[in-house]
Amino acid sequence: MISFMPSPNLNTHNFLYKVPFKFLSWHSFSSINNANFNHLPLDIQRFLSLLHEFSNTLLSVKSIHAQIITNSVSKHHFLSSNLVRSYSELGCLGLARKVFDKIPQPKPILCNSMLNGYLRNQCYKETIELFELMGASDWGFDSYSCNFVLKACMELEDYERGREVIKRAADHRVDGDKFLGSSMVNFFMKFGDFDSARLVFNQMISRDVVCWNSMIGGYVKGCYYVAAFDLFLEMILCGVRPSAITMVSLVQACGGTRNLELGKRVHGLVLVFGLGTDVLVHTALMDMYSKLGEHERAQSVFDIMPAKTLVSWNVIISGYVQNCLVYEAFDLFQKLILTGGGFDSGTIISLLQGCALVADLESGKVLHGYIFRKGLDINVILCTALVDLYSKCGALKEATFVFDRMKNRNVITWTAMLVGLAQNGHAEDAIRLFGKMQEEGVTANSTTLVSLVHCCAHLGSLKKGRSVHARLLRHGYAFDVVNRTALIDMYAKCGNINYAERLFEDVSFLKDVISWNSMITGYGMHGQGHKALDLYHRMLDEGLKPNKTTFVSLLSACSHSGLVDQGRRLFLSMESDHNIRANEKHYACYVDLLSRAGHIEEAEVLINQMPFQSSREVFEALLNGCRMHKNIDIGIKAADYLLSLDATNPGIYIMLSNIYAEARRWDAVDHIRGLMRGRGLKKTPGCSLIEVGKQLHAFFAGEDSHPNSVEIDRILENLKSELEALGYVPDTSCVLRDVDEAMKIKSLWRHSERLAIAFGLLHTPAGSLIRISKNLRVCGDCHTVTKYISKVVKREIIVRDANRFHHFVDGKCSCNDYW
């Protein structure tokens, strides 16, 4: 029995391979036209021979056409059909149509020439319109007519029109032709209608190997691998000998299932059926072994190939890149050059992808130079690969240069540039680029939109995030597990943890481990550590196996909620219960958990016992804990170690300076700041973002240049009076400068988040929620002030700082003052 459902254990990725069978090539149709015309008049035969010999230039065809008119034989259907074909092959569809229109009642053979001409020149709508005219004018049609039109429907992805063509073919009893039968099978397979494809296949009277290949290839493209192998066995039982195309499909099925043993058996069948020297089969085998990580087997297949084509070289080079053997791929490229073989854009694209993979900017620039010298910089795919390479190497200036010079840019090019900006911290520029993309009428794909989701998450822009979510819904992309997970992450990072939870709990959502991790992370950053732990236990109950990222998320959640004992148990259970060895990220989270809770000495012991050299993140967590709990001695040791790794990181100097300042050791503070000045280092200024309307507004600490500065100052002064009346006393210990109290208080009230909150109160409706994103940790006094403000103005205020979220409601914060 044929299974129409893919096995849950099979990988359902798409394949590079597409069924190469052409329903009806020009040559086969030409041979039908030109066969058996000895019965035709001699002058017709002479013109047919001339067209056959001299139809390679427009001038030749026009000259022959003029002689045909002069000899008064232009109305002959057979001759006219060959004229139409000749003009169409030269791309002169207007001239071809003029010849066609001169015949008042064209026969199917002439109509088919015109249909095929339109199809050959990608004029798919015109193909369908002519077929409709044929039906309306009672000119008649045959299986070839339906074949051409069905291909046009496939190209236009017009399923309903294609079904109408198939119905008309059945009504006129021309659907029994095996060429049309294969076309119908391919049509249904393309649209995922496997039942209809199988029905057509079963009803075919004559089924040659091409028909079987259409079905098997369709199943493979649709990722129905079990059905493909079942049909192959049925084919063998019916006595049909498989061709190279059959075996190529099966090899690709093995790659799709990621089943190496099955792949080896199919390789054995290739030899049994005497197809071991076929280039297509060899190339497919190399591709399969490469995708399964067996690059040595792929190389063995390549080595025994009797004749190596450029496609073969490209596949083996691409295979090495896929397996992260980039420099080995370059060695193969050199061998290709030494053998005197040429190469194409596909070769260069693989090498560019390899450079991007290992961030080898210099080699990428060398390839770019070659592309420019050879005039290949007009190739859209090559230039897109360059944009991707430069973006992944952090060279945005070069990426933008390539992108701006491109005359033709497709959605993949725009997406590559957009993703490059987003991944390099330029989220606002990425969103602006998307606006330009829309202005140029380029339709976004799923990757484009999910990249925008990440941009909105980075900026904390909930309104823009909701807008992108709506686009995903309209295009039918929002239900994909990757996109749904990105949306969960975005809503969590934009402060709407409840909506993130709603998306996650949707019963129609088929969650993978990444989705669970994303929700656990969301709970953690919102200080809901207990919910994160509950979700983890639920995940285990549902039979999902946690991975390394799961425990990073859990330890981080415990750290933000002060769940020290639970964090200890999780850290120990990783290896004992789940066979996951702790890496640097796990240790950094565990040290952060202990340090935040004041267990500085225990954290230091843990670092000394680590099975590998401590990373920068581990000591940064320790240093932060030392600052919070004023442990100068260990803090100095941590800072010294960090500065030995990177003496140009201003954050380390600031942290150490703050430790000294809180201990009122101003001489040490001055020394540290002097070191910073001497090395040209500057403190990152505090910056807070607030979204009002459709615009993000940025406020920097101490700023007084905003157009609304006067109104903001007035609101802050009024708030200050109201807060003091409720008992607020400024905590000037947060000001780590040696100035008088009045200056410290003034400095506190110019912190960026207070400016942003005042702006929000000024420009948003009373009672509405205010969302703020800050690039640094919220200071203690701002935390206290924001609690008071939420009570006075009766609004919820959500602040995302560098570490986590704070939900301020009626004078209380969700972090319970633990952050």
KOLDONU-737704 format. One record per residue (C-alpha): x, y, z. Coordinates in steps of 0.1 Angstrom, whole numbers, always signed. Last residue first. Layout:
N
> X,Y,Z;
...
END
This chain:
819
> +178,+424,+399;
> +159,+416,+430;
> +136,+444,+440;
> +106,+421,+439;
> +113,+418,+401;
> +77,+423,+392;
> +78,+458,+406;
> +54,+475,+430;
> +41,+511,+433;
> +7,+505,+416;
> +22,+485,+387;
> +58,+485,+376;
> +68,+455,+353;
> +106,+453,+352;
> +121,+433,+324;
> +157,+418,+323;
> +194,+423,+320;
> +202,+453,+298;
> +170,+471,+308;
> +135,+465,+297;
> +111,+488,+315;
> +73,+482,+316;
> +52,+510,+332;
> +16,+502,+342;
> -3,+534,+349;
> -20,+550,+379;
> -1,+583,+376;
> +9,+583,+413;
> +14,+546,+417;
> +33,+540,+385;
> +54,+571,+394;
> +64,+556,+428;
> +76,+524,+413;
> +95,+543,+387;
> +112,+564,+414;
> +124,+533,+432;
> +139,+517,+401;
> +154,+550,+391;
> +171,+552,+425;
> +185,+517,+423;
> +200,+521,+388;
> +184,+504,+358;
> +210,+483,+340;
> +221,+497,+306;
> +207,+499,+270;
> +172,+509,+282;
> +138,+500,+266;
> +107,+517,+278;
> +70,+507,+275;
> +42,+529,+289;
> +7,+514,+293;
> -23,+537,+289;
> -41,+553,+319;
> -41,+588,+304;
> -35,+587,+267;
> +1,+590,+254;
> +22,+620,+245;
> +31,+638,+278;
> +32,+608,+300;
> +54,+590,+274;
> +78,+620,+273;
> +80,+619,+311;
> +88,+582,+310;
> +115,+587,+284;
> +131,+615,+304;
> +130,+593,+335;
> +145,+564,+316;
> +174,+586,+304;
> +186,+597,+338;
> +183,+635,+342;
> +166,+633,+376;
> +195,+614,+390;
> +220,+641,+379;
> +200,+668,+397;
> +201,+647,+429;
> +238,+642,+426;
> +244,+679,+420;
> +224,+688,+451;
> +243,+661,+471;
> +278,+675,+463;
> +301,+659,+438;
> +325,+629,+439;
> +308,+608,+412;
> +292,+574,+415;
> +256,+586,+416;
> +237,+556,+429;
> +247,+564,+464;
> +224,+594,+459;
> +194,+574,+469;
> +167,+602,+467;
> +141,+601,+494;
> +105,+594,+484;
> +80,+598,+513;
> +47,+603,+494;
> +52,+641,+494;
> +86,+635,+479;
> +70,+616,+451;
> +45,+644,+444;
> +73,+671,+443;
> +95,+650,+420;
> +65,+643,+397;
> +59,+680,+393;
> +96,+686,+385;
> +96,+657,+361;
> +65,+670,+342;
> +80,+705,+339;
> +113,+692,+327;
> +96,+671,+300;
> +75,+701,+289;
> +107,+722,+285;
> +126,+694,+268;
> +99,+688,+242;
> +121,+696,+212;
> +149,+674,+227;
> +182,+692,+234;
> +183,+688,+272;
> +200,+654,+274;
> +215,+644,+308;
> +212,+607,+301;
> +202,+600,+265;
> +167,+598,+251;
> +156,+580,+220;
> +122,+582,+204;
> +108,+554,+182;
> +81,+564,+158;
> +48,+548,+147;
> +27,+564,+174;
> +49,+567,+205;
> +77,+541,+210;
> +100,+548,+238;
> +138,+542,+238;
> +162,+548,+267;
> +200,+556,+263;
> +226,+556,+291;
> +259,+567,+276;
> +286,+540,+270;
> +316,+552,+289;
> +345,+564,+267;
> +379,+549,+260;
> +408,+570,+245;
> +435,+550,+262;
> +447,+579,+284;
> +411,+589,+291;
> +403,+553,+303;
> +434,+552,+325;
> +425,+585,+340;
> +391,+571,+348;
> +407,+543,+367;
> +430,+566,+386;
> +402,+590,+394;
> +381,+561,+408;
> +411,+549,+428;
> +414,+583,+444;
> +377,+584,+450;
> +376,+554,+472;
> +341,+560,+484;
> +334,+522,+486;
> +306,+527,+461;
> +331,+546,+440;
> +356,+518,+441;
> +331,+493,+428;
> +318,+518,+403;
> +353,+523,+389;
> +357,+486,+385;
> +325,+484,+366;
> +334,+514,+344;
> +369,+500,+337;
> +353,+467,+327;
> +327,+483,+304;
> +353,+504,+286;
> +367,+472,+269;
> +401,+482,+254;
> +423,+462,+278;
> +408,+429,+266;
> +420,+396,+280;
> +443,+411,+306;
> +416,+436,+314;
> +393,+407,+323;
> +418,+391,+346;
> +425,+424,+364;
> +387,+431,+367;
> +381,+397,+383;
> +410,+403,+408;
> +397,+438,+416;
> +362,+424,+422;
> +375,+397,+445;
> +390,+424,+467;
> +363,+450,+464;
> +333,+429,+474;
> +306,+457,+473;
> +276,+433,+470;
> +263,+446,+437;
> +298,+455,+424;
> +312,+420,+433;
> +282,+404,+416;
> +289,+423,+384;
> +326,+412,+386;
> +316,+376,+390;
> +293,+378,+359;
> +320,+396,+339;
> +344,+368,+350;
> +322,+341,+336;
> +315,+360,+304;
> +352,+366,+296;
> +358,+328,+296;
> +374,+307,+323;
> +399,+281,+311;
> +385,+246,+310;
> +374,+220,+336;
> +361,+247,+359;
> +373,+243,+395;
> +388,+278,+399;
> +355,+293,+386;
> +335,+273,+411;
> +357,+285,+440;
> +351,+321,+429;
> +313,+316,+427;
> +314,+301,+463;
> +333,+332,+474;
> +308,+356,+458;
> +277,+339,+472;
> +258,+373,+473;
> +227,+361,+455;
> +238,+380,+423;
> +271,+362,+425;
> +256,+327,+428;
> +232,+331,+399;
> +259,+349,+378;
> +284,+321,+384;
> +257,+296,+373;
> +250,+316,+342;
> +287,+319,+333;
> +292,+282,+340;
> +263,+273,+316;
> +277,+296,+289;
> +312,+281,+293;
> +300,+245,+287;
> +283,+221,+311;
> +283,+185,+299;
> +248,+172,+289;
> +242,+135,+298;
> +206,+143,+307;
> +202,+131,+343;
> +237,+132,+357;
> +251,+157,+332;
> +225,+184,+334;
> +213,+173,+369;
> +241,+192,+387;
> +233,+225,+371;
> +196,+220,+376;
> +200,+212,+413;
> +222,+243,+419;
> +196,+265,+400;
> +168,+252,+422;
> +189,+261,+453;
> +197,+296,+440;
> +162,+307,+429;
> +170,+344,+430;
> +145,+353,+403;
> +169,+367,+377;
> +194,+339,+384;
> +168,+311,+383;
> +157,+324,+348;
> +194,+325,+337;
> +199,+289,+349;
> +168,+278,+330;
> +177,+295,+297;
> +212,+281,+297;
> +197,+248,+306;
> +174,+247,+276;
> +202,+259,+254;
> +222,+228,+261;
> +194,+205,+251;
> +162,+193,+268;
> +146,+160,+255;
> +109,+163,+249;
> +87,+135,+263;
> +56,+156,+273;
> +65,+152,+310;
> +99,+166,+303;
> +84,+197,+288;
> +60,+200,+317;
> +90,+200,+340;
> +106,+228,+320;
> +74,+248,+320;
> +72,+246,+358;
> +108,+258,+360;
> +101,+288,+337;
> +69,+296,+357;
> +89,+296,+389;
> +115,+319,+374;
> +90,+346,+364;
> +114,+375,+365;
> +104,+387,+331;
> +137,+377,+315;
> +132,+342,+329;
> +96,+338,+316;
> +108,+347,+281;
> +138,+324,+283;
> +114,+295,+292;
> +92,+305,+262;
> +121,+305,+238;
> +135,+272,+251;
> +101,+255,+246;
> +100,+268,+210;
> +136,+256,+204;
> +126,+221,+217;
> +99,+218,+191;
> +63,+229,+194;
> +35,+219,+170;
> +12,+249,+175;
> -25,+240,+169;
> -32,+240,+207;
> -21,+276,+210;
> -1,+276,+243;
> +30,+292,+228;
> +10,+320,+211;
> -8,+328,+244;
> +24,+327,+264;
> +39,+353,+240;
> +7,+373,+244;
> +11,+373,+282;
> +48,+381,+280;
> +41,+414,+263;
> +73,+432,+273;
> +88,+437,+238;
> +113,+409,+245;
> +85,+384,+253;
> +65,+395,+222;
> +96,+391,+200;
> +106,+357,+214;
> +71,+343,+209;
> +71,+358,+174;
> +105,+341,+166;
> +90,+308,+178;
> +60,+312,+156;
> +83,+319,+126;
> +104,+288,+132;
> +74,+266,+138;
> +56,+278,+107;
> +21,+291,+116;
> +28,+327,+109;
> +38,+323,+73;
> +3,+324,+56;
> +10,+356,+38;
> -16,+376,+56;
> -5,+361,+90;
> +31,+369,+85;
> +21,+404,+75;
> +0,+408,+107;
> +31,+396,+127;
> +51,+423,+110;
> +26,+450,+121;
> +26,+435,+157;
> +64,+438,+158;
> +62,+474,+146;
> +39,+482,+174;
> +59,+462,+200;
> +92,+479,+193;
> +116,+465,+219;
> +144,+475,+195;
> +160,+440,+195;
> +126,+423,+194;
> +115,+445,+165;
> +147,+436,+146;
> +141,+399,+153;
> +106,+402,+138;
> +121,+420,+109;
> +143,+389,+103;
> +111,+368,+104;
> +96,+389,+77;
> +125,+387,+53;
> +129,+349,+59;
> +92,+343,+52;
> +93,+363,+19;
> +88,+400,+13;
> +73,+412,-20;
> +94,+437,-38;
> +74,+467,-50;
> +103,+492,-50;
> +85,+512,-22;
> +82,+479,-2;
> +120,+474,-3;
> +126,+510,+7;
> +104,+504,+38;
> +124,+472,+45;
> +156,+492,+44;
> +142,+515,+71;
> +135,+484,+93;
> +171,+472,+87;
> +185,+506,+95;
> +165,+505,+128;
> +179,+471,+136;
> +216,+480,+131;
> +231,+456,+156;
> +252,+436,+132;
> +227,+408,+129;
> +199,+432,+119;
> +220,+450,+92;
> +231,+417,+77;
> +196,+403,+78;
> +183,+433,+58;
> +211,+430,+33;
> +205,+393,+28;
> +167,+399,+27;
> +170,+425,-1;
> +192,+401,-21;
> +168,+372,-16;
> +138,+394,-26;
> +154,+402,-59;
> +178,+430,-68;
> +186,+441,-103;
> +208,+472,-107;
> +232,+462,-80;
> +256,+490,-70;
> +238,+498,-37;
> +240,+461,-26;
> +278,+459,-33;
> +286,+491,-14;
> +262,+482,+14;
> +280,+449,+19;
> +314,+467,+18;
> +303,+492,+45;
> +287,+464,+65;
> +319,+445,+69;
> +308,+424,+100;
> +321,+392,+85;
> +286,+378,+82;
> +275,+410,+64;
> +304,+408,+40;
> +296,+373,+30;
> +259,+378,+27;
> +264,+408,+5;
> +288,+388,-16;
> +264,+359,-19;
> +238,+384,-31;
> +263,+397,-57;
> +268,+362,-70;
> +230,+354,-72;
> +223,+387,-90;
> +250,+383,-116;
> +259,+419,-128;
> +292,+417,-109;
> +304,+390,-132;
> +324,+413,-153;
> +355,+391,-151;
> +375,+417,-132;
> +347,+423,-108;
> +341,+386,-100;
> +379,+382,-95;
> +381,+411,-71;
> +352,+397,-52;
> +370,+363,-49;
> +400,+381,-34;
> +377,+400,-11;
> +362,+367,+1;
> +397,+353,+8;
> +403,+384,+30;
> +370,+382,+48;
> +374,+347,+60;
> +344,+346,+84;
> +345,+308,+85;
> +310,+303,+71;
> +311,+335,+51;
> +343,+323,+33;
> +326,+290,+26;
> +295,+307,+12;
> +319,+327,-11;
> +335,+294,-22;
> +300,+279,-30;
> +290,+310,-49;
> +323,+310,-69;
> +316,+274,-82;
> +280,+283,-91;
> +291,+314,-109;
> +310,+292,-134;
> +342,+272,-137;
> +364,+261,-166;
> +386,+231,-166;
> +423,+233,-174;
> +431,+205,-150;
> +451,+231,-130;
> +419,+253,-125;
> +399,+223,-112;
> +428,+214,-89;
> +428,+249,-75;
> +391,+247,-68;
> +397,+214,-50;
> +422,+231,-27;
> +397,+259,-21;
> +372,+232,-10;
> +398,+218,+13;
> +400,+254,+28;
> +363,+254,+34;
> +360,+220,+51;
> +329,+232,+70;
> +309,+200,+59;
> +287,+221,+37;
> +318,+237,+22;
> +332,+203,+13;
> +299,+194,-3;
> +298,+226,-23;
> +332,+217,-38;
> +320,+182,-46;
> +288,+195,-62;
> +306,+222,-82;
> +331,+197,-96;
> +303,+174,-106;
> +284,+203,-123;
> +315,+212,-142;
> +316,+177,-156;
> +339,+149,-146;
> +341,+120,-170;
> +351,+85,-158;
> +339,+92,-122;
> +361,+71,-99;
> +375,+101,-79;
> +341,+118,-75;
> +326,+87,-59;
> +356,+85,-35;
> +352,+122,-27;
> +316,+117,-17;
> +327,+88,+4;
> +352,+110,+21;
> +326,+138,+25;
> +303,+116,+45;
> +285,+143,+65;
> +251,+132,+53;
> +247,+161,+30;
> +280,+153,+14;
> +270,+117,+9;
> +238,+127,-8;
> +255,+153,-31;
> +281,+129,-41;
> +255,+103,-49;
> +235,+128,-69;
> +266,+137,-90;
> +273,+100,-96;
> +237,+94,-107;
> +238,+123,-131;
> +272,+113,-145;
> +262,+77,-153;
> +291,+53,-149;
> +276,+31,-121;
> +242,+28,-139;
> +246,-9,-146;
> +214,-19,-127;
> +234,-37,-100;
> +257,-7,-96;
> +229,+17,-89;
> +214,-9,-67;
> +245,-8,-45;
> +242,+30,-42;
> +206,+24,-31;
> +220,+2,-4;
> +245,+28,+7;
> +218,+54,+9;
> +197,+32,+30;
> +226,+29,+54;
> +231,+66,+54;
> +196,+75,+63;
> +193,+113,+64;
> +157,+108,+52;
> +161,+136,+27;
> +195,+123,+16;
> +180,+89,+11;
> +152,+104,-10;
> +178,+121,-31;
> +194,+88,-39;
> +159,+75,-48;
> +153,+104,-72;
> +187,+99,-88;
> +180,+62,-92;
> +148,+69,-112;
> +166,+95,-133;
> +193,+70,-142;
> +167,+46,-155;
> +148,+19,-137;
> +138,-13,-156;
> +100,-18,-157;
> +91,-54,-150;
> +59,-46,-130;
> +76,-60,-99;
> +104,-34,-104;
> +79,-6,-106;
> +60,-18,-75;
> +94,-17,-56;
> +99,+19,-68;
> +64,+28,-58;
> +71,+16,-22;
> +103,+36,-22;
> +86,+68,-33;
> +57,+63,-8;
> +82,+59,+20;
> +100,+91,+9;
> +69,+114,+8;
> +91,+145,+10;
> +70,+163,-17;
> +101,+164,-40;
> +106,+127,-33;
> +69,+118,-41;
> +71,+138,-73;
> +103,+121,-84;
> +86,+87,-79;
> +55,+97,-98;
> +73,+114,-127;
> +99,+86,-128;
> +71,+60,-132;
> +58,+80,-162;
> +93,+83,-177;
> +98,+45,-172;
> +69,+38,-195;
> +33,+36,-185;
> +7,+27,-211;
> -30,+25,-200;
> -28,+53,-175;
> -55,+50,-150;
> -32,+43,-120;
> -11,+73,-128;
> -41,+96,-130;
> -53,+83,-96;
> -18,+86,-82;
> -16,+123,-92;
> -50,+129,-78;
> -40,+114,-44;
> -7,+133,-44;
> -23,+168,-47;
> +8,+186,-34;
> +6,+213,-60;
> +37,+202,-79;
> +26,+166,-76;
> -7,+174,-94;
> +11,+190,-123;
> +38,+163,-125;
> +12,+136,-128;
> -7,+156,-154;
> +25,+161,-174;
> +33,+124,-172;
> -2,+116,-185;
> +2,+142,-212;
> +33,+124,-225;
> +16,+91,-220;
> -14,+100,-242;
> -46,+88,-226;
> -58,+123,-218;
> -70,+129,-253;
> -105,+118,-248;
> -122,+151,-255;
> -138,+152,-221;
> -106,+140,-204;
> -85,+167,-220;
> -112,+193,-210;
> -110,+180,-174;
> -72,+182,-175;
> -74,+218,-187;
> -99,+227,-160;
> -76,+212,-134;
> -48,+234,-147;
> -70,+265,-144;
> -77,+257,-108;
> -41,+251,-99;
> -27,+283,-113;
> +9,+283,-101;
> +18,+305,-130;
> +46,+281,-140;
> +23,+251,-134;
> -5,+267,-155;
> +20,+272,-183;
> +30,+236,-181;
> -6,+226,-184;
> -10,+248,-214;
> +18,+230,-232;
> +5,+195,-224;
> -31,+204,-233;
> -20,+214,-268;
> +2,+183,-271;
> -28,+160,-262;
> -49,+175,-290;
> -68,+206,-298;
> -97,+217,-320;
> -102,+249,-339;
> -137,+253,-324;
> -132,+291,-321;
> -139,+292,-283;
> -116,+262,-277;
> -88,+276,-297;
> -93,+310,-281;
> -90,+295,-247;
> -57,+278,-257;
> -45,+311,-271;
> -52,+328,-237;
> -34,+300,-218;
> -2,+304,-238;
> -5,+342,-236;
> -6,+340,-198;
> +25,+318,-199;
> +47,+340,-220;
> +79,+323,-208;
> +96,+324,-242;
> +94,+287,-247;
> +58,+287,-235;
> +48,+313,-261;
> +65,+294,-288;
> +50,+261,-276;
> +15,+275,-279;
> +23,+289,-314;
> +37,+256,-326;
> +7,+238,-310;
> -17,+261,-328;
> -1,+251,-361;
> -4,+214,-354;
> -39,+219,-340;
> -52,+232,-374;
> -55,+269,-380;
> -88,+282,-395;
> -81,+316,-409;
> -43,+313,-413;
> -28,+348,-414;
> -30,+350,-376;
> -3,+324,-372;
> +22,+341,-394;
> +16,+374,-376;
> +19,+355,-342;
> +54,+343,-352;
> +64,+378,-362;
> +53,+392,-328;
> +69,+362,-310;
> +104,+370,-323;
> +124,+351,-296;
> +146,+334,-321;
> +131,+300,-313;
> +97,+317,-317;
> +105,+328,-353;
> +116,+293,-363;
> +86,+276,-346;
> +61,+300,-363;
> +78,+293,-396;
> +76,+256,-390;
> +38,+258,-382;
> +33,+279,-413;
> +49,+252,-435;
> +27,+225,-421;
> -4,+246,-423;
> +1,+258,-459;
> -12,+294,-462;
> +22,+308,-470;
> +25,+288,-502;
> +21,+317,-527;
> +57,+314,-541;
> +64,+350,-532;
> +51,+345,-497;
> +74,+315,-492;
> +103,+334,-507;
> +97,+362,-482;
> +96,+337,-453;
> +129,+323,-465;
> +144,+358,-463;
> +129,+365,-430;
> +142,+332,-416;
> +177,+340,-428;
> +177,+375,-414;
> +165,+363,-380;
> +194,+339,-377;
> +196,+302,-368;
> +168,+291,-391;
> +191,+281,-419;
> +191,+243,-422;
> +157,+233,-409;
> +141,+264,-425;
> +157,+255,-458;
> +146,+219,-456;
> +110,+230,-449;
> +112,+254,-479;
> +123,+226,-502;
> +96,+202,-489;
> +69,+228,-495;
> +83,+233,-531;
> +83,+195,-537;
> +47,+190,-527;
> +42,+169,-495;
> +42,+131,-495;
> +78,+131,-485;
> +67,+149,-453;
> +72,+118,-430;
> +88,+135,-400;
> +93,+172,-398;
> +65,+182,-374;
> +71,+152,-351;
> +108,+158,-352;
> +102,+194,-342;
> +81,+183,-313;
> +108,+161,-300;
> +134,+188,-306;
> +114,+215,-289;
> +110,+194,-258;
> +78,+177,-246;
> +72,+170,-210;
> +107,+179,-200;
> +121,+153,-176;
> +146,+170,-153;
> +128,+162,-120;
> +142,+189,-97;
> +172,+182,-75;
> +183,+208,-49;
> +161,+192,-23;
> +135,+204,+2;
> +137,+193,+38;
> +113,+168,+53;
> +136,+147,+75;
> +120,+113,+82;
> +112,+101,+117;
> +76,+113,+116;
> +71,+92,+85;
> +56,+112,+57;
> +19,+106,+50;
> +7,+94,+17;
> +17,+57,+22;
> +12,+35,-8;
> +0,+0,+0;
END
